[in-house]
């Protein structure tokens, strides 16, 4: 596809469950970012990948959150023991290089009930 | 601390008028600033950026102004159109590649 693809677009899960959110970046983009956006607020940085490695994971709120990018392309954000406060839109962005313009996907809306 | 904020949460303008959206930042170490547009149900879309060694940068119908003395950033949209209705975020990078977003300003364009 032409843009960043995120799946699923919506996810409803029960408190305490495990969820995985997927991001397919634009082909050839080496930089990949995850953000979280709560209603009425700006996106909040979570983690950044350069290739396969997490170059900066300082935004992950706690150890329930983990992200991988094993082959330097698709990334998965994993949330364990979900809590109602995890409800938000999770945005993924990719860029050709670290200093290039970042392109965002449409996000995954996660609702924890 | 590191924060990016906005003066006004909403802005309403008449179609055809110019819009000015303001932003204040607090980290004097920030050296790169970006304006994003976000429409409902979509991710943020890059509009224009500016580095700290510049005061002004122009794009198509948009201009970003940076005043480092008072840590202020503004986005000017010329001849505002209904399609410009969205939430606008300013964002900053202070070294590294962690982009910090402000809370956003919602722009309403009246026909």
Interface residues (C-beta under 8 A of the other chain):
Chain A: X4 X31 X33 X35 X40 X41 X42 X43 X44 X45 X48 X55 X56 X58 X59 X91 X93 X98 X101 X102 X103 X104 X105 X106 X107
Chain B: X4 X41 X42 X43 X44 X45 X46 X49 X89 X91 X96 X97 X98 X99 X100 X101 X102 X103 X104
